[in-house]
Amino acid sequence: GNNQAELEEKTRLINQVLELQHTLEDLSSRVDAVKEENLKLKSENQVLGQYIENLMSASSVFQTTDTKSKRK
């Protein structure tokens, strides 16, 4: 009887460990996916920043000209 109970306990523990391993694998791949997405967004953000800078330098509104500062 006791041997059977021990065996069942071991089996239960092994199953728990396997389940935890799977959970860990899932979390790891999710973290990887998020990291990848983050890199993509970062570079998109850089492109947008550059684009905005270019627009601002092309627009006279953002240029600090002498005539404007004199008009203060």
PDB file of N, CA, C and O in Angstrom:
ATOM      1  N   GLY A   1       0.818  -1.217   0.000  1.00  0.00           N
ATOM      2  CA  GLY A   1       0.000   0.000   0.000  1.00  0.00           C
ATOM      3  C   GLY A   1       0.843   1.254   0.000  1.00  0.00           C
ATOM      4  O   GLY A   1       0.620   2.185  -0.774  1.00  0.00           O
ATOM      5  N   ASN A   2       1.843   1.250   0.915  1.00  0.00           N
ATOM      6  CA  ASN A   2       2.689   2.433   1.069  1.00  0.00           C
ATOM      7  C   ASN A   2       3.482   2.725  -0.199  1.00  0.00           C
ATOM      8  O   ASN A   2       3.641   3.880  -0.595  1.00  0.00           O
ATOM      9  N   ASN A   3       3.975   1.667  -0.826  1.00  0.00           N
ATOM     10  CA  ASN A   3       4.739   1.804  -2.060  1.00  0.00           C
ATOM     11  C   ASN A   3       3.908   2.470  -3.151  1.00  0.00           C
ATOM     12  O   ASN A   3       4.391   3.321  -3.897  1.00  0.00           O
ATOM     13  N   GLN A   4       2.650   2.060  -3.220  1.00  0.00           N
ATOM     14  CA  GLN A   4       1.725   2.603  -4.215  1.00  0.00           C
ATOM     15  C   GLN A   4       1.520   4.104  -3.988  1.00  0.00           C
ATOM     16  O   GLN A   4       1.497   4.887  -4.938  1.00  0.00           O
ATOM     17  N   ALA A   5       1.374   4.491  -2.726  1.00  0.00           N
ATOM     18  CA  ALA A   5       1.169   5.901  -2.392  1.00  0.00           C
ATOM     19  C   ALA A   5       2.402   6.723  -2.767  1.00  0.00           C
ATOM     20  O   ALA A   5       2.291   7.831  -3.292  1.00  0.00           O
ATOM     21  N   GLU A   6       3.574   6.160  -2.488  1.00  0.00           N
ATOM     22  CA  GLU A   6       4.827   6.835  -2.831  1.00  0.00           C
ATOM     23  C   GLU A   6       4.939   7.042  -4.337  1.00  0.00           C
ATOM     24  O   GLU A   6       5.330   8.108  -4.811  1.00  0.00           O
ATOM     25  N   LEU A   7       4.586   5.996  -5.069  1.00  0.00           N
ATOM     26  CA  LEU A   7       4.650   6.041  -6.528  1.00  0.00           C
ATOM     27  C   LEU A   7       3.705   7.114  -7.081  1.00  0.00           C
ATOM     28  O   LEU A   7       4.054   7.870  -7.988  1.00  0.00           O
ATOM     29  N   GLU A   8       2.501   7.155  -6.507  1.00  0.00           N
ATOM     30  CA  GLU A   8       1.524   8.152  -6.950  1.00  0.00           C
ATOM     31  C   GLU A   8       2.018   9.570  -6.668  1.00  0.00           C
ATOM     32  O   GLU A   8       1.845  10.478  -7.481  1.00  0.00           O
ATOM     33  N   GLU A   9       2.637   9.738  -5.496  1.00  0.00           N
ATOM     34  CA  GLU A   9       3.177  11.054  -5.119  1.00  0.00           C
ATOM     35  C   GLU A   9       4.292  11.466  -6.083  1.00  0.00           C
ATOM     36  O   GLU A   9       4.344  12.609  -6.536  1.00  0.00           O
ATOM     37  N   LYS A  10       5.178  10.520  -6.386  1.00  0.00           N
ATOM     38  CA  LYS A  10       6.276  10.797  -7.331  1.00  0.00           C
ATOM     39  C   LYS A  10       5.729  11.180  -8.701  1.00  0.00           C
ATOM     40  O   LYS A  10       6.186  12.143  -9.316  1.00  0.00           O
ATOM     41  N   THR A  11       4.753  10.420  -9.167  1.00  0.00           N
ATOM     42  CA  THR A  11       4.140  10.693 -10.468  1.00  0.00           C
ATOM     43  C   THR A  11       3.525  12.086 -10.484  1.00  0.00           C
ATOM     44  O   THR A  11       3.659  12.833 -11.453  1.00  0.00           O
ATOM     45  N   ARG A  12       2.843  12.421  -9.381  1.00  0.00           N
ATOM     46  CA  ARG A  12       2.204  13.733  -9.267  1.00  0.00           C
ATOM     47  C   ARG A  12       3.248  14.849  -9.333  1.00  0.00           C
ATOM     48  O   ARG A  12       3.050  15.855 -10.014  1.00  0.00           O
ATOM     49  N   LEU A  13       4.353  14.661  -8.624  1.00  0.00           N
ATOM     50  CA  LEU A  13       5.422  15.658  -8.610  1.00  0.00           C
ATOM     51  C   LEU A  13       6.065  15.815  -9.984  1.00  0.00           C
ATOM     52  O   LEU A  13       6.335  16.928 -10.434  1.00  0.00           O
ATOM     53  N   ILE A  14       6.305  14.680 -10.644  1.00  0.00           N
ATOM     54  CA  ILE A  14       6.903  14.714 -11.981  1.00  0.00           C
ATOM     55  C   ILE A  14       6.002  15.484 -12.939  1.00  0.00           C
ATOM     56  O   ILE A  14       6.473  16.302 -13.729  1.00  0.00           O
ATOM     57  N   ASN A  15       4.701  15.213 -12.861  1.00  0.00           N
ATOM     58  CA  ASN A  15       3.750  15.919 -13.723  1.00  0.00           C
ATOM     59  C   ASN A  15       3.748  17.423 -13.451  1.00  0.00           C
ATOM     60  O   ASN A  15       3.647  18.239 -14.367  1.00  0.00           O
ATOM     61  N   GLN A  16       3.862  17.765 -12.161  1.00  0.00           N
ATOM     62  CA  GLN A  16       3.906  19.182 -11.785  1.00  0.00           C
ATOM     63  C   GLN A  16       5.142  19.857 -12.368  1.00  0.00           C
ATOM     64  O   GLN A  16       5.069  20.962 -12.905  1.00  0.00           O
ATOM     65  N   VAL A  17       6.288  19.168 -12.251  1.00  0.00           N
ATOM     66  CA  VAL A  17       7.543  19.701 -12.775  1.00  0.00           C
ATOM     67  C   VAL A  17       7.445  19.907 -14.285  1.00  0.00           C
ATOM     68  O   VAL A  17       7.862  20.943 -14.804  1.00  0.00           O
ATOM     69  N   LEU A  18       6.894  18.920 -14.984  1.00  0.00           N
ATOM     70  CA  LEU A  18       6.744  19.020 -16.436  1.00  0.00           C
ATOM     71  C   LEU A  18       5.844  20.194 -16.816  1.00  0.00           C
ATOM     72  O   LEU A  18       6.108  20.923 -17.772  1.00  0.00           O
ATOM     73  N   GLU A  19       4.777  20.351 -16.038  1.00  0.00           N
ATOM     74  CA  GLU A  19       3.846  21.450 -16.293  1.00  0.00           C
ATOM     75  C   GLU A  19       4.537  22.800 -16.107  1.00  0.00           C
ATOM     76  O   GLU A  19       4.353  23.725 -16.898  1.00  0.00           O
ATOM     77  N   LEU A  20       5.341  22.893 -15.037  1.00  0.00           N
ATOM     78  CA  LEU A  20       6.078  24.126 -14.773  1.00  0.00           C
ATOM     79  C   LEU A  20       7.091  24.413 -15.877  1.00  0.00           C
ATOM     80  O   LEU A  20       7.287  25.565 -16.265  1.00  0.00           O
ATOM     81  N   GLN A  21       7.728  23.366 -16.376  1.00  0.00           N
ATOM     82  CA  GLN A  21       8.691  23.528 -17.469  1.00  0.00           C
ATOM     83  C   GLN A  21       8.008  24.094 -18.710  1.00  0.00           C
ATOM     84  O   GLN A  21       8.537  24.985 -19.374  1.00  0.00           O
ATOM     85  N   HIS A  22       6.831  23.565 -19.007  1.00  0.00           N
ATOM     86  CA  HIS A  22       6.072  24.060 -20.163  1.00  0.00           C
ATOM     87  C   HIS A  22       5.683  25.521 -19.975  1.00  0.00           C
ATOM     88  O   HIS A  22       5.787  26.330 -20.897  1.00  0.00           O
ATOM     89  N   THR A  23       5.235  25.842 -18.766  1.00  0.00           N
ATOM     90  CA  THR A  23       4.859  27.221 -18.463  1.00  0.00           C
ATOM     91  C   THR A  23       6.050  28.147 -18.663  1.00  0.00           C
ATOM     92  O   THR A  23       5.920  29.230 -19.234  1.00  0.00           O
ATOM     93  N   LEU A  24       7.211  27.709 -18.188  1.00  0.00           N
ATOM     94  CA  LEU A  24       8.431  28.498 -18.314  1.00  0.00           C
ATOM     95  C   LEU A  24       8.803  28.700 -19.779  1.00  0.00           C
ATOM     96  O   LEU A  24       9.198  29.793 -20.184  1.00  0.00           O
ATOM     97  N   GLU A  25       8.675  27.647 -20.561  1.00  0.00           N
ATOM     98  CA  GLU A  25       8.957  27.732 -21.999  1.00  0.00           C
ATOM     99  C   GLU A  25       8.035  28.749 -22.667  1.00  0.00           C
ATOM    100  O   GLU A  25       8.467  29.579 -23.467  1.00  0.00           O
ATOM    101  N   ASP A  26       6.750  28.658 -22.316  1.00  0.00           N
ATOM    102  CA  ASP A  26       5.768  29.595 -22.874  1.00  0.00           C
ATOM    103  C   ASP A  26       6.123  31.037 -22.528  1.00  0.00           C
ATOM    104  O   ASP A  26       6.095  31.921 -23.384  1.00  0.00           O
ATOM    105  N   LEU A  27       6.458  31.260 -21.247  1.00  0.00           N
ATOM    106  CA  LEU A  27       6.805  32.607 -20.808  1.00  0.00           C
ATOM    107  C   LEU A  27       8.057  33.108 -21.511  1.00  0.00           C
ATOM    108  O   LEU A  27       8.132  34.271 -21.907  1.00  0.00           O
ATOM    109  N   SER A  28       9.034  32.230 -21.665  1.00  0.00           N
ATOM    110  CA  SER A  28      10.285  32.604 -22.335  1.00  0.00           C
ATOM    111  C   SER A  28      10.035  33.054 -23.763  1.00  0.00           C
ATOM    112  O   SER A  28      10.565  34.074 -24.202  1.00  0.00           O
ATOM    113  N   SER A  29       9.226  32.291 -24.486  1.00  0.00           N
ATOM    114  CA  SER A  29       8.976  32.656 -25.884  1.00  0.00           C
ATOM    115  C   SER A  29       8.139  33.928 -25.974  1.00  0.00           C
ATOM    116  O   SER A  29       8.270  34.704 -26.920  1.00  0.00           O
ATOM    117  N   ARG A  30       7.266  34.136 -24.964  1.00  0.00           N
ATOM    118  CA  ARG A  30       6.486  35.378 -24.950  1.00  0.00           C
ATOM    119  C   ARG A  30       7.396  36.579 -24.708  1.00  0.00           C
ATOM    120  O   ARG A  30       7.238  37.631 -25.327  1.00  0.00           O
ATOM    121  N   VAL A  31       8.355  36.400 -23.788  1.00  0.00           N
ATOM    122  CA  VAL A  31       9.317  37.466 -23.507  1.00  0.00           C
ATOM    123  C   VAL A  31      10.116  37.794 -24.763  1.00  0.00           C
ATOM    124  O   VAL A  31      10.341  38.963 -25.075  1.00  0.00           O
ATOM    125  N   ASP A  32      10.544  36.757 -25.483  1.00  0.00           N
ATOM    126  CA  ASP A  32      11.283  36.957 -26.732  1.00  0.00           C
ATOM    127  C   ASP A  32      10.454  37.744 -27.740  1.00  0.00           C
ATOM    128  O   ASP A  32      10.955  38.655 -28.398  1.00  0.00           O
ATOM    129  N   ALA A  33       9.185  37.381 -27.850  1.00  0.00           N
ATOM    130  CA  ALA A  33       8.294  38.062 -28.792  1.00  0.00           C
ATOM    131  C   ALA A  33       8.144  39.538 -28.420  1.00  0.00           C
ATOM    132  O   ALA A  33       8.156  40.412 -29.287  1.00  0.00           O
ATOM    133  N   VAL A  34       8.002  39.801 -27.121  1.00  0.00           N
ATOM    134  CA  VAL A  34       7.850  41.180 -26.653  1.00  0.00           C
ATOM    135  C   VAL A  34       9.126  41.981 -26.916  1.00  0.00           C
ATOM    136  O   VAL A  34       9.071  43.143 -27.318  1.00  0.00           O
ATOM    137  N   LYS A  35      10.280  41.339 -26.683  1.00  0.00           N
ATOM    138  CA  LYS A  35      11.563  42.005 -26.952  1.00  0.00           C
ATOM    139  C   LYS A  35      11.682  42.387 -28.420  1.00  0.00           C
ATOM    140  O   LYS A  35      12.109  43.490 -28.759  1.00  0.00           O
ATOM    141  N   GLU A  36      11.297  41.460 -29.279  1.00  0.00           N
ATOM    142  CA  GLU A  36      11.357  41.690 -30.722  1.00  0.00           C
ATOM    143  C   GLU A  36      10.463  42.866 -31.111  1.00  0.00           C
ATOM    144  O   GLU A  36      10.876  43.762 -31.846  1.00  0.00           O
ATOM    145  N   GLU A  37       9.231  42.843 -30.603  1.00  0.00           N
ATOM    146  CA  GLU A  37       8.261  43.906 -30.870  1.00  0.00           C
ATOM    147  C   GLU A  37       8.806  45.251 -30.383  1.00  0.00           C
ATOM    148  O   GLU A  37       8.663  46.278 -31.047  1.00  0.00           O
ATOM    149  N   ASN A  38       9.433  45.214 -29.210  1.00  0.00           N
ATOM    150  CA  ASN A  38      10.003  46.421 -28.615  1.00  0.00           C
ATOM    151  C   ASN A  38      11.092  47.021 -29.501  1.00  0.00           C
ATOM    152  O   ASN A  38      11.142  48.235 -29.698  1.00  0.00           O
ATOM    153  N   LEU A  39      11.958  46.166 -30.030  1.00  0.00           N
ATOM    154  CA  LEU A  39      13.014  46.626 -30.940  1.00  0.00           C
ATOM    155  C   LEU A  39      12.423  47.270 -32.188  1.00  0.00           C
ATOM    156  O   LEU A  39      12.894  48.304 -32.662  1.00  0.00           O
ATOM    157  N   LYS A  40      11.373  46.627 -32.708  1.00  0.00           N
ATOM    158  CA  LYS A  40      10.705  47.128 -33.905  1.00  0.00           C
ATOM    159  C   LYS A  40      10.124  48.523 -33.639  1.00  0.00           C
ATOM    160  O   LYS A  40      10.289  49.443 -34.440  1.00  0.00           O
ATOM    161  N   LEU A  41       9.442  48.656 -32.498  1.00  0.00           N
ATOM    162  CA  LEU A  41       8.827  49.933 -32.144  1.00  0.00           C
ATOM    163  C   LEU A  41       9.878  51.007 -31.921  1.00  0.00           C
ATOM    164  O   LEU A  41       9.692  52.163 -32.302  1.00  0.00           O
ATOM    165  N   LYS A  42      11.004  50.609 -31.289  1.00  0.00           N
ATOM    166  CA  LYS A  42      12.087  51.566 -31.059  1.00  0.00           C
ATOM    167  C   LYS A  42      12.601  52.138 -32.365  1.00  0.00           C
ATOM    168  O   LYS A  42      12.793  53.349 -32.483  1.00  0.00           O
ATOM    169  N   SER A  43      12.827  51.272 -33.351  1.00  0.00           N
ATOM    170  CA  SER A  43      13.370  51.771 -34.616  1.00  0.00           C
ATOM    171  C   SER A  43      12.330  52.584 -35.377  1.00  0.00           C
ATOM    172  O   SER A  43      12.673  53.556 -36.050  1.00  0.00           O
ATOM    173  N   GLU A  44      11.062  52.192 -35.274  1.00  0.00           N
ATOM    174  CA  GLU A  44       9.995  52.991 -35.891  1.00  0.00           C
ATOM    175  C   GLU A  44       9.944  54.372 -35.259  1.00  0.00           C
ATOM    176  O   GLU A  44       9.748  55.381 -35.937  1.00  0.00           O
ATOM    177  N   ASN A  45      10.124  54.394 -33.944  1.00  0.00           N
ATOM    178  CA  ASN A  45      10.108  55.644 -33.197  1.00  0.00           C
ATOM    179  C   ASN A  45      11.252  56.552 -33.629  1.00  0.00           C
ATOM    180  O   ASN A  45      11.083  57.765 -33.750  1.00  0.00           O
ATOM    181  N   GLN A  46      12.426  55.949 -33.861  1.00  0.00           N
ATOM    182  CA  GLN A  46      13.577  56.717 -34.331  1.00  0.00           C
ATOM    183  C   GLN A  46      13.292  57.334 -35.696  1.00  0.00           C
ATOM    184  O   GLN A  46      13.604  58.498 -35.945  1.00  0.00           O
ATOM    185  N   VAL A  47      12.697  56.534 -36.571  1.00  0.00           N
ATOM    186  CA  VAL A  47      12.356  57.017 -37.913  1.00  0.00           C
ATOM    187  C   VAL A  47      11.394  58.195 -37.816  1.00  0.00           C
ATOM    188  O   VAL A  47      11.563  59.205 -38.499  1.00  0.00           O
ATOM    189  N   LEU A  48      10.379  58.053 -36.957  1.00  0.00           N
ATOM    190  CA  LEU A  48       9.415  59.143 -36.776  1.00  0.00           C
ATOM    191  C   LEU A  48      10.082  60.391 -36.215  1.00  0.00           C
ATOM    192  O   LEU A  48       9.792  61.508 -36.644  1.00  0.00           O
ATOM    193  N   GLY A  49      10.982  60.192 -35.247  1.00  0.00           N
ATOM    194  CA  GLY A  49      11.698  61.316 -34.656  1.00  0.00           C
ATOM    195  C   GLY A  49      12.499  62.070 -35.698  1.00  0.00           C
ATOM    196  O   GLY A  49      12.506  63.301 -35.731  1.00  0.00           O
ATOM    197  N   GLN A  50      13.178  61.306 -36.553  1.00  0.00           N
ATOM    198  CA  GLN A  50      13.972  61.893 -37.633  1.00  0.00           C
ATOM    199  C   GLN A  50      13.074  62.673 -38.595  1.00  0.00           C
ATOM    200  O   GLN A  50      13.398  63.779 -39.026  1.00  0.00           O
ATOM    201  N   TYR A  51      11.936  62.056 -38.913  1.00  0.00           N
ATOM    202  CA  TYR A  51      10.969  62.666 -39.827  1.00  0.00           C
ATOM    203  C   TYR A  51      10.465  63.995 -39.269  1.00  0.00           C
ATOM    204  O   TYR A  51      10.372  64.989 -39.988  1.00  0.00           O
ATOM    205  N   ILE A  52      10.140  63.995 -37.968  1.00  0.00           N
ATOM    206  CA  ILE A  52       9.644  65.211 -37.315  1.00  0.00           C
ATOM    207  C   ILE A  52      10.722  66.290 -37.319  1.00  0.00           C
ATOM    208  O   ILE A  52      10.445  67.456 -37.599  1.00  0.00           O
ATOM    209  N   GLU A  53      11.964  65.886 -37.004  1.00  0.00           N
ATOM    210  CA  GLU A  53      13.081  66.832 -37.037  1.00  0.00           C
ATOM    211  C   GLU A  53      13.223  67.467 -38.414  1.00  0.00           C
ATOM    212  O   GLU A  53      13.403  68.678 -38.539  1.00  0.00           O
ATOM    213  N   ASN A  54      13.138  66.633 -39.443  1.00  0.00           N
ATOM    214  CA  ASN A  54      13.245  67.131 -40.819  1.00  0.00           C
ATOM    215  C   ASN A  54      12.124  68.112 -41.147  1.00  0.00           C
ATOM    216  O   ASN A  54      12.354  69.150 -41.767  1.00  0.00           O
ATOM    217  N   LEU A  55      10.910  67.770 -40.722  1.00  0.00           N
ATOM    218  CA  LEU A  55       9.777  68.671 -40.960  1.00  0.00           C
ATOM    219  C   LEU A  55       9.989  70.002 -40.260  1.00  0.00           C
ATOM    220  O   LEU A  55       9.732  71.066 -40.824  1.00  0.00           O
ATOM    221  N   MET A  56      10.464  69.926 -39.010  1.00  0.00           N
ATOM    222  CA  MET A  56      10.664  71.137 -38.228  1.00  0.00           C
ATOM    223  C   MET A  56      11.742  72.022 -38.829  1.00  0.00           C
ATOM    224  O   MET A  56      11.601  73.245 -38.860  1.00  0.00           O
ATOM    225  N   SER A  57      12.825  71.408 -39.311  1.00  0.00           N
ATOM    226  CA  SER A  57      13.897  72.221 -39.892  1.00  0.00           C
ATOM    227  C   SER A  57      13.491  72.787 -41.250  1.00  0.00           C
ATOM    228  O   SER A  57      14.012  73.814 -41.685  1.00  0.00           O
ATOM    229  N   ALA A  58      12.554  72.105 -41.917  1.00  0.00           N
ATOM    230  CA  ALA A  58      12.084  72.591 -43.216  1.00  0.00           C
ATOM    231  C   ALA A  58      11.047  73.702 -43.062  1.00  0.00           C
ATOM    232  O   ALA A  58      10.815  74.478 -43.989  1.00  0.00           O
ATOM    233  N   SER A  59      10.425  73.771 -41.878  1.00  0.00           N
ATOM    234  CA  SER A  59       9.363  74.745 -41.660  1.00  0.00           C
ATOM    235  C   SER A  59       9.899  76.007 -40.990  1.00  0.00           C
ATOM    236  O   SER A  59      10.651  75.936 -40.019  1.00  0.00           O
ATOM    237  N   SER A  60       9.504  77.155 -41.519  1.00  0.00           N
ATOM    238  CA  SER A  60       9.994  78.426 -40.978  1.00  0.00           C
ATOM    239  C   SER A  60       9.433  78.708 -39.581  1.00  0.00           C
ATOM    240  O   SER A  60      10.003  79.495 -38.825  1.00  0.00           O
ATOM    241  N   VAL A  61       8.320  78.064 -39.248  1.00  0.00           N
ATOM    242  CA  VAL A  61       7.681  78.281 -37.944  1.00  0.00           C
ATOM    243  C   VAL A  61       8.646  77.934 -36.814  1.00  0.00           C
ATOM    244  O   VAL A  61       8.658  78.587 -35.770  1.00  0.00           O
ATOM    245  N   PHE A  62       9.454  76.894 -37.036  1.00  0.00           N
ATOM    246  CA  PHE A  62      10.343  76.421 -35.985  1.00  0.00           C
ATOM    247  C   PHE A  62      11.740  77.032 -36.067  1.00  0.00           C
ATOM    248  O   PHE A  62      12.596  76.776 -35.220  1.00  0.00           O
ATOM    249  N   GLN A  63      11.954  77.845 -37.104  1.00  0.00           N
ATOM    250  CA  GLN A  63      13.264  78.488 -37.247  1.00  0.00           C
ATOM    251  C   GLN A  63      13.331  79.688 -36.311  1.00  0.00           C
ATOM    252  O   GLN A  63      12.412  80.506 -36.263  1.00  0.00           O
ATOM    253  N   THR A  64      14.435  79.781 -35.566  1.00  0.00           N
ATOM    254  CA  THR A  64      14.604  80.952 -34.709  1.00  0.00           C
ATOM    255  C   THR A  64      15.378  81.992 -35.506  1.00  0.00           C
ATOM    256  O   THR A  64      16.605  81.951 -35.595  1.00  0.00           O
ATOM    257  N   THR A  65      14.624  82.931 -36.085  1.00  0.00           N
ATOM    258  CA  THR A  65      15.243  83.965 -36.925  1.00  0.00           C
ATOM    259  C   THR A  65      15.419  85.248 -36.130  1.00  0.00           C
ATOM    260  O   THR A  65      14.762  85.453 -35.109  1.00  0.00           O
ATOM    261  N   ASP A  66      16.295  86.096 -36.597  1.00  0.00           N
ATOM    262  CA  ASP A  66      16.584  87.355 -35.911  1.00  0.00           C
ATOM    263  C   ASP A  66      15.356  88.256 -35.845  1.00  0.00           C
ATOM    264  O   ASP A  66      15.085  88.877 -34.817  1.00  0.00           O
ATOM    265  N   THR A  67      14.616  88.321 -36.952  1.00  0.00           N
ATOM    266  CA  THR A  67      13.452  89.210 -37.007  1.00  0.00           C
ATOM    267  C   THR A  67      12.435  88.844 -35.931  1.00  0.00           C
ATOM    268  O   THR A  67      11.778  89.719 -35.366  1.00  0.00           O
ATOM    269  N   LYS A  68      12.308  87.552 -35.651  1.00  0.00           N
ATOM    270  CA  LYS A  68      11.339  87.115 -34.644  1.00  0.00           C
ATOM    271  C   LYS A  68      11.762  87.556 -33.248  1.00  0.00           C
ATOM    272  O   LYS A  68      10.943  88.053 -32.474  1.00  0.00           O
ATOM    273  N   SER A  69      13.041  87.376 -32.926  1.00  0.00           N
ATOM    274  CA  SER A  69      13.496  87.712 -31.582  1.00  0.00           C
ATOM    275  C   SER A  69      13.464  89.225 -31.342  1.00  0.00           C
ATOM    276  O   SER A  69      13.302  89.672 -30.207  1.00  0.00           O
ATOM    277  N   LYS A  70      13.620  90.010 -32.415  1.00  0.00           N
ATOM    278  CA  LYS A  70      13.561  91.467 -32.278  1.00  0.00           C
ATOM    279  C   LYS A  70      12.134  91.927 -31.997  1.00  0.00           C
ATOM    280  O   LYS A  70      11.910  92.924 -31.310  1.00  0.00           O
ATOM    281  N   ARG A  71      11.169  91.177 -32.544  1.00  0.00           N
ATOM    282  CA  ARG A  71       9.771  91.572 -32.415  1.00  0.00           C
ATOM    283  C   ARG A  71       9.227  91.357 -31.002  1.00  0.00           C
ATOM    284  O   ARG A  71       8.128  91.811 -30.684  1.00  0.00           O
ATOM    285  N   LYS A  72       9.991  90.670 -30.158  1.00  0.00           N
ATOM    286  CA  LYS A  72       9.529  90.454 -28.779  1.00  0.00           C
ATOM    287  C   LYS A  72       9.274  91.823 -28.163  1.00  0.00           C
ATOM    288  O   LYS A  72       8.876  91.913 -27.002  1.00  0.00           O
TER     289      LYS A  72
END
